[in-house]
Amino acid sequence: MRAAWQALEQAWASTIERARRLTEEQLHESVGGEWSFVDTLRHLVFAMDKWFTTLILGDEEFQHIRYAVRDLAHLE
């Protein structure tokens, strides 16, 4: 989990740095009908929380996610 988190931080470093230069209004701006930066981060936090509680802690409510991850394992 620590290695995965470190890889995630490295992958997002340039995006976060760019976002820090945006105004509050720009952070919440939807472009081309897509989510704003803030909306995207909110969604990613929710998704990561669900994956963590399902795969690591074994939350039975979201077992369908476990199966989807297992089916994608060959892509690694």
C-alpha positions as CSV (number, residue, x, y, z in Angstrom):
1,M,0.0,0.0,0.0
2,R,2.9,2.4,0.8
3,A,4.5,1.7,-2.6
4,A,1.2,2.3,-4.4
5,W,0.6,5.5,-2.5
6,Q,4.1,6.8,-3.4
7,A,3.5,5.9,-7.0
8,L,0.2,7.8,-6.9
9,E,1.8,10.9,-5.4
10,Q,4.6,10.9,-8.0
11,A,2.1,10.5,-10.9
12,W,0.0,13.4,-9.6
13,A,2.8,15.7,-8.5
14,S,2.8,17.9,-11.7
15,T,-1.0,18.1,-11.7
16,I,-1.2,19.2,-8.1
17,E,1.6,21.7,-8.7
18,R,-0.3,23.2,-11.7
19,A,-3.6,23.2,-9.7
20,R,-1.9,25.3,-6.9
21,R,-1.4,28.1,-9.4
22,L,-5.1,28.2,-10.2
23,T,-7.6,30.6,-8.6
24,E,-10.4,29.2,-6.5
25,E,-12.8,29.9,-9.3
26,Q,-10.7,28.0,-11.8
27,L,-10.4,25.0,-9.5
28,H,-14.3,24.8,-9.5
29,E,-14.7,25.5,-13.2
30,S,-16.2,22.8,-15.5
31,V,-14.5,22.7,-18.9
32,G,-16.2,21.2,-21.9
33,G,-18.9,19.6,-19.7
34,E,-16.3,17.7,-17.7
35,W,-15.9,17.7,-13.9
36,S,-13.9,20.6,-12.3
37,F,-10.6,19.8,-10.7
38,V,-12.2,19.8,-7.3
39,D,-15.0,17.5,-8.5
40,T,-12.4,15.1,-9.9
41,L,-10.4,15.0,-6.7
42,R,-13.6,14.5,-4.7
43,H,-14.5,11.5,-7.0
44,L,-11.0,10.0,-6.8
45,V,-11.0,10.2,-3.0
46,F,-14.4,8.5,-2.9
47,A,-13.3,5.8,-5.3
48,M,-10.0,5.2,-3.5
49,D,-11.8,4.9,-0.2
50,K,-14.2,2.3,-1.6
51,W,-11.4,0.3,-3.2
52,F,-9.4,0.4,0.0
53,T,-12.3,-0.6,2.3
54,T,-13.3,-3.3,-0.2
55,L,-10.0,-4.8,-1.2
56,I,-7.9,-4.2,2.0
57,L,-10.5,-4.3,4.7
58,G,-12.9,-6.8,3.0
59,D,-16.1,-4.7,3.1
60,E,-18.7,-7.1,1.6
61,E,-21.0,-4.2,0.4
62,F,-18.8,-3.6,-2.6
63,Q,-17.7,-7.1,-3.6
64,H,-18.4,-6.3,-7.3
65,I,-15.3,-4.1,-7.2
66,R,-13.1,-6.9,-6.0
67,Y,-14.2,-9.0,-8.9
68,A,-13.5,-6.2,-11.4
69,V,-10.0,-5.8,-10.0
70,R,-9.3,-9.5,-10.2
71,D,-10.5,-9.5,-13.8
72,L,-8.0,-6.7,-14.6
73,A,-5.0,-8.3,-12.9
74,H,-3.7,-9.6,-16.3
75,L,-3.0,-6.0,-17.4
76,E,-0.2,-5.5,-14.9
